[in-house]
């Protein structure tokens, strides 16, 4: 399943992403999860919970889905 994850910061860490998409229930589980399961970021295996993931990246979590990271555009109400 393909999903888009919108972030309003410059990046999201892998541990926070896992919690955000409900793969884990708490941030403390990230280290354990990454030691037991394979997670791919842009087709490369990653096991660091603090890995920064930037907009444009693709995160594949087998049996959970594929997540595309995009920047949430803020609407500050100004018009040029």
DRENTORKOL-3810 file (N, C-alpha, C; in nm, 4 decimals):
REM DRENTORKOL-3810
@n.u->0.0838; n.v->-0.1169; n.w->0.0000; ca.u->0.0000; ca.v->0.0000; ca.w->0.0000; c.u->0.0894; c.v->0.1247; c.w->0.0000
@n.u->0.0560; n.v->0.2217; n.w->-0.0858; ca.u->0.1321; ca.v->0.3459; ca.w->-0.0943; c.u->0.0606; c.v->0.4539; c.w->-0.0145
@n.u->0.1378; n.v->0.5237; n.w->0.0654; ca.u->0.0829; ca.v->0.6279; ca.w->0.1506; c.u->0.1706; c.v->0.7520; c.w->0.1425
@n.u->0.1112; n.v->0.8668; n.w->0.1601; ca.u->0.1861; ca.v->0.9913; ca.w->0.1662; c.u->0.1835; c.v->1.0397; c.w->0.3098
@n.u->0.3019; n.v->1.0708; n.w->0.3625; ca.u->0.3141; ca.v->1.1253; ca.w->0.4976; c.u->0.3589; c.v->1.2697; c.w->0.4828
@n.u->0.2762; n.v->1.3606; n.w->0.5306; ca.u->0.3087; ca.v->1.5022; ca.w->0.5243; c.u->0.3765; c.v->1.5444; c.w->0.6533
@n.u->0.4866; n.v->1.6185; n.w->0.6404; ca.u->0.5560; ca.v->1.6706; ca.w->0.7584; c.u->0.5619; c.v->1.8225; c.w->0.7467
@n.u->0.5616; n.v->1.8892; n.w->0.8616; ca.u->0.5677; ca.v->2.0347; ca.w->0.8603; c.u->0.7031; c.v->2.0867; c.w->0.9087
@n.u->0.8007; n.v->1.9965; n.w->0.9161; ca.u->0.9370; ca.v->2.0311; ca.w->0.9529; c.u->1.0285; c.v->1.9945; c.w->0.8365
@n.u->1.1572; n.v->2.0234; n.w->0.8493; ca.u->1.2509; ca.v->1.9931; ca.w->0.7407; c.u->1.2737; c.v->1.8436; c.w->0.7231
@n.u->1.2576; n.v->1.7667; n.w->0.8315; ca.u->1.2781; ca.v->1.6219; ca.w->0.8255; c.u->1.1994; c.v->1.5562; c.w->0.9383
@n.u->1.1902; n.v->1.4228; n.w->0.9319; ca.u->1.1331; ca.v->1.3433; ca.w->1.0397; c.u->1.2303; c.v->1.2283; c.w->1.0640
@n.u->1.2481; n.v->1.1901; n.w->1.1897; ca.u->1.3378; ca.v->1.0783; ca.w->1.2169; c.u->1.2631; c.v->0.9476; c.w->1.1918
@n.u->1.3382; n.v->0.8438; n.w->1.1673; ca.u->1.2776; ca.v->0.7133; ca.w->1.1393; c.u->1.1941; c.v->0.6659; c.w->1.2576
@n.u->1.2424; n.v->0.6856; n.w->1.3787; ca.u->1.1657; ca.v->0.6450; ca.w->1.4966; c.u->1.0321; c.v->0.7172; c.w->1.5054
@n.u->1.0322; n.v->0.8475; n.w->1.4791; ca.u->0.9077; ca.v->0.9247; ca.w->1.4826; c.u->0.8136; c.v->0.8824; c.w->1.3706
@n.u->0.8696; n.v->0.8501; n.w->1.2543; ca.u->0.7861; ca.v->0.8046; ca.w->1.1433; c.u->0.7172; c.v->0.6728; c.w->1.1782
@n.u->0.7921; n.v->0.5801; n.w->1.2359; ca.u->0.7334; ca.v->0.4512; ca.w->1.2738; c.u->0.6177; c.v->0.4704; c.w->1.3705
@n.u->0.6322; n.v->0.5633; n.w->1.4639; ca.u->0.5240; ca.v->0.5914; ca.w->1.5582; c.u->0.4092; c.v->0.6629; c.w->1.4881
@n.u->0.4401; n.v->0.7564; n.w->1.4013; ca.u->0.3384; ca.v->0.8346; ca.w->1.3307; c.u->0.2465; c.v->0.7459; c.w->1.2457
@n.u->0.3042; n.v->0.6441; n.w->1.1820; ca.u->0.2244; ca.v->0.5564; ca.w->1.0956; c.u->0.1738; c.v->0.4325; c.w->1.1709
@n.u->0.1839; n.v->0.4359; n.w->1.3028; ca.u->0.1303; ca.v->0.3320; ca.w->1.3912; c.u->0.1926; c.v->0.1940; c.w->1.3725
@n.u->0.3201; n.v->0.1899; n.w->1.3368; ca.u->0.3911; ca.v->0.0623; ca.w->1.3301; c.u->0.4344; c.v->0.0234; c.w->1.4711
@n.u->0.4709; n.v->0.1226; n.w->1.5515; ca.u->0.5054; ca.v->0.1007; ca.w->1.6912; c.u->0.4154; c.v->0.1906; c.w->1.7763
@n.u->0.3998; n.v->0.1550; n.w->1.9033; ca.u->0.3107; ca.v->0.2343; ca.w->1.9889; c.u->0.3830; c.v->0.3404; c.w->2.0699
@n.u->0.5157; n.v->0.3267; n.w->2.0841; ca.u->0.5919; ca.v->0.4284; ca.w->2.1565; c.u->0.7291; c.v->0.4428; c.w->2.0931
@n.u->0.7884; n.v->0.5586; n.w->2.1122; ca.u->0.9205; ca.v->0.5837; ca.w->2.0555; c.u->1.0268; c.v->0.4881; c.w->2.1071
@n.u->1.0080; n.v->0.4392; n.w->2.2297; ca.u->1.1036; ca.v->0.3461; ca.w->2.2880; c.u->1.1104; c.v->0.2119; c.w->2.2169
@n.u->1.0087; n.v->0.1799; n.w->2.1406; ca.u->1.0060; ca.v->0.0520; ca.w->2.0688; c.u->1.0848; c.v->0.0564; c.w->1.9379
@n.u->1.1253; n.v->0.1756; n.w->1.8945; ca.u->1.1894; ca.v->0.1898; ca.w->1.7631; c.u->1.3174; c.v->0.1074; c.w->1.7514
@n.u->1.4022; n.v->0.1135; n.w->1.8522; ca.u->1.5291; ca.v->0.0403; ca.w->1.8459; c.u->1.5039; c.v->-0.1098; c.w->1.8333
@n.u->1.4113; n.v->-0.1604; n.w->1.9140; ca.u->1.3778; ca.v->-0.3029; ca.w->1.9058; c.u->1.3206; c.v->-0.3368; c.w->1.7681
@n.u->1.2244; n.v->-0.2575; n.w->1.7206; ca.u->1.1605; ca.v->-0.2855; ca.w->1.5924; c.u->1.2643; c.v->-0.2923; c.w->1.4805
@n.u->1.3549; n.v->-0.1945; n.w->1.4789; ca.u->1.4550; ca.v->-0.1891; ca.w->1.3719; c.u->1.5570; c.v->-0.3021; c.w->1.3815
@n.u->1.5737; n.v->-0.3603; n.w->1.4997; ca.u->1.6646; ca.v->-0.4745; ca.w->1.5120; c.u->1.5982; c.v->-0.6041; c.w->1.4674
@n.u->1.4647; n.v->-0.6069; n.w->1.4684; ca.u->1.3904; ca.v->-0.7276; ca.w->1.4330; c.u->1.3353; c.v->-0.7283; c.w->1.2910
@n.u->1.3100; n.v->-0.6102; n.w->1.2350; ca.u->1.2446; ca.v->-0.6002; ca.w->1.1047; c.u->1.3268; c.v->-0.5149; c.w->1.0093
@n.u->1.3089; n.v->-0.5394; n.w->0.8803; ca.u->1.3793; ca.v->-0.4649; ca.w->0.7767; c.u->1.2990; c.v->-0.3423; c.w->0.7377
@n.u->1.3667; n.v->-0.2282; n.w->0.7340; ca.u->1.3067; ca.v->-0.1041; ca.w->0.6869; c.u->1.3996; c.v->-0.0476; c.w->0.5805
@n.u->1.3430; n.v->-0.0096; n.w->0.4680; ca.u->1.4227; ca.v->0.0457; ca.w->0.3583; c.u->1.3889; c.v->0.1929; c.w->0.3380
@n.u->1.4928; n.v->0.2745; n.w->0.3279; ca.u->1.4761; ca.v->0.4152; ca.w->0.2936; c.u->1.5431; c.v->0.4346; c.w->0.1590
@n.u->1.4647; n.v->0.4742; n.w->0.0609; ca.u->1.5146; ca.v->0.4891; ca.w->-0.0761; c.u->1.5913; c.v->0.3646; c.w->-0.1209
@n.u->1.5336; n.v->0.2471; n.w->-0.0929; ca.u->1.5831; ca.v->0.1153; ca.w->-0.1340; c.u->1.7082; c.v->0.0704; c.w->-0.0603
@n.u->1.7469; n.v->0.1382; n.w->0.0497; ca.u->1.8630; ca.v->0.0975; ca.w->0.1277; c.u->1.8189; c.v->0.0628; c.w->0.2695
@n.u->1.8693; n.v->-0.0510; n.w->0.3213; ca.u->1.8327; ca.v->-0.0950; ca.w->0.4551; c.u->1.8795; c.v->0.0079; c.w->0.5581
@n.u->1.7927; n.v->0.0369; n.w->0.6528; ca.u->1.8257; ca.v->0.1345; ca.w->0.7565; c.u->1.7828; c.v->0.0805; c.w->0.8918
@n.u->1.8691; n.v->0.0936; n.w->0.9929; ca.u->1.8344; ca.v->0.0455; ca.w->1.1265; c.u->1.8613; c.v->0.1492; c.w->1.2350
@n.u->1.8841; n.v->0.2750; n.w->1.1968; ca.u->1.9076; ca.v->0.3814; ca.w->1.2952; c.u->1.7778; c.v->0.4576; c.w->1.3187
@n.u->1.7291; n.v->0.4556; n.w->1.4416; ca.u->1.6028; ca.v->0.5230; ca.w->1.4715; c.u->1.6122; c.v->0.6741; c.w->1.4562
@n.u->1.7323; n.v->0.7297; n.w->1.4665; ca.u->1.7512; ca.v->0.8737; ca.w->1.4527; c.u->1.7800; c.v->0.9191; c.w->1.3105
@n.u->1.7744; n.v->0.8266; n.w->1.2147; ca.u->1.8007; ca.v->0.8603; ca.w->1.0748; c.u->1.7018; c.v->0.9677; c.w->1.0295
@n.u->1.7540; n.v->1.0767; n.w->0.9745; ca.u->1.6686; ca.v->1.1852; ca.w->0.9266; c.u->1.6145; c.v->1.1503; c.w->0.7884
@n.u->1.4849; n.v->1.1670; n.w->0.7733; ca.u->1.4186; ca.v->1.1374; ca.w->0.6464; c.u->1.3621; c.v->1.2694; c.w->0.5940
@n.u->1.3997; n.v->1.3042; n.w->0.4739; ca.u->1.3627; ca.v->1.4326; ca.w->0.4154; c.u->1.2503; c.v->1.4173; c.w->0.3128
@n.u->1.1787; n.v->1.5266; n.w->0.2855; ca.u->1.0763; ca.v->1.5214; ca.w->0.1807; c.u->1.1362; c.v->1.4704; c.w->0.0496
@n.u->1.0599; n.v->1.3872; n.w->-0.0187; ca.u->1.1058; ca.v->1.3254; ca.w->-0.1421; c.u->1.1564; c.v->1.1836; c.w->-0.1214
@n.u->1.1736; n.v->1.1442; n.w->0.0032; ca.u->1.2214; ca.v->1.0093; ca.w->0.0338; c.u->1.1061; c.v->0.9105; c.w->0.0351
@n.u->1.1421; n.v->0.7844; n.w->0.0140; ca.u->1.0459; ca.v->0.6753; ca.w->0.0168; c.u->1.0898; c.v->0.5775; c.w->0.1248
@n.u->0.9970; n.v->0.5408; n.w->0.2118; ca.u->1.0262; ca.v->0.4461; ca.w->0.3192; c.u->0.9390; c.v->0.3235; c.w->0.2977
@n.u->1.0043; n.v->0.2083; n.w->0.2878; ca.u->0.9317; ca.v->0.0827; ca.w->0.2675; c.u->0.9415; c.v->-0.0015; c.w->0.3937
@n.u->0.8249; n.v->-0.0347; n.w->0.4476; ca.u->0.8175; ca.v->-0.1184; ca.w->0.5664; c.u->0.7386; c.v->-0.2429; c.w->0.5266
@n.u->0.8083; n.v->-0.3555; n.w->0.5041; ca.u->0.7392; ca.v->-0.4768; ca.w->0.4605; c.u->0.6220; c.v->-0.5102; c.w->0.5523
@n.u->0.5125; n.v->-0.5543; n.w->0.4927; ca.u->0.3871; ca.v->-0.5891; ca.w->0.5607; c.u->0.3138; c.v->-0.4675; c.w->0.6176
@n.u->0.3684; n.v->-0.3474; n.w->0.6017; ca.u->0.3030; ca.v->-0.2255; ca.w->0.6501; c.u->0.2713; c.v->-0.1301; c.w->0.5358
@n.u->0.3617; n.v->-0.1193; n.w->0.4380; ca.u->0.3363; ca.v->-0.0329; ca.w->0.3248; c.u->0.4575; c.v->0.0471; c.w->0.2821
@n.u->0.4338; n.v->0.1304; n.w->0.1824; ca.u->0.5356; ca.v->0.2211; ca.w->0.1301; c.u->0.4885; c.v->0.3621; c.w->0.1610
@n.u->0.5773; n.v->0.4409; n.w->0.2189; ca.u->0.5423; ca.v->0.5750; ca.w->0.2635; c.u->0.6296; c.v->0.6772; c.w->0.1913
@n.u->0.5650; n.v->0.7745; n.w->0.1296; ca.u->0.6340; ca.v->0.8820; ca.w->0.0602; c.u->0.6268; c.v->1.0064; c.w->0.1480
@n.u->0.7418; n.v->1.0648; n.w->0.1757; ca.u->0.7484; ca.v->1.1803; ca.w->0.2641; c.u->0.7366; c.v->1.3074; c.w->0.1810
@n.u->0.6435; n.v->1.3938; n.w->0.2200; ca.u->0.6245; ca.v->1.5214; ca.w->0.1509; c.u->0.6137; c.v->1.6328; c.w->0.2525
@n.u->0.6586; n.v->1.7496; n.w->0.2119; ca.u->0.6515; ca.v->1.8682; ca.w->0.2971; c.u->0.5096; c.v->1.9226; c.w->0.2942
@n.u->0.4549; n.v->1.9475; n.w->0.4132; ca.u->0.3228; ca.v->2.0084; ca.w->0.4241; c.u->0.3391; c.v->2.1578; c.w->0.3987
@n.u->0.2754; n.v->2.2037; n.w->0.2946; ca.u->0.2829; ca.v->2.3459; ca.w->0.2632; c.u->0.1913; c.v->2.4220; c.w->0.3570
@n.u->0.2479; n.v->2.5202; n.w->0.4249; ca.u->0.1650; ca.v->2.5990; ca.w->0.5160; c.u->0.0984; c.v->2.7121; c.w->0.4400
@n.u->-0.0251; n.v->2.7357; n.w->0.4741; ca.u->-0.0997; ca.v->2.8456; ca.w->0.4124; c.u->-0.1005; c.v->2.9599; c.w->0.5114
@n.u->-0.0093; n.v->3.0544; n.w->0.4907; ca.u->0.0029; ca.v->3.1637; ca.w->0.5863; c.u->-0.0915; c.v->3.2802; c.w->0.5520
@n.u->-0.1751; n.v->3.2616; n.w->0.4533; ca.u->-0.2761; ca.v->3.3613; ca.w->0.4225; c.u->-0.2282; c.v->3.4779; c.w->0.3390
@n.u->-0.1002; n.v->3.4827; n.w->0.3084; ca.u->-0.0518; ca.v->3.5966; ca.w->0.2286; c.u->-0.0632; c.v->3.5651; c.w->0.0803
@n.u->-0.0952; n.v->3.6662; n.w->0.0033; ca.u->-0.1076; ca.v->3.6517; ca.w->-0.1407; c.u->-0.0082; c.v->3.7460; c.w->-0.2059
@n.u->0.0710; n.v->3.6978; n.w->-0.3007; ca.u->0.1715; ca.v->3.7859; ca.w->-0.3641; c.u->0.1097; c.v->3.8962; c.w->-0.4455
END
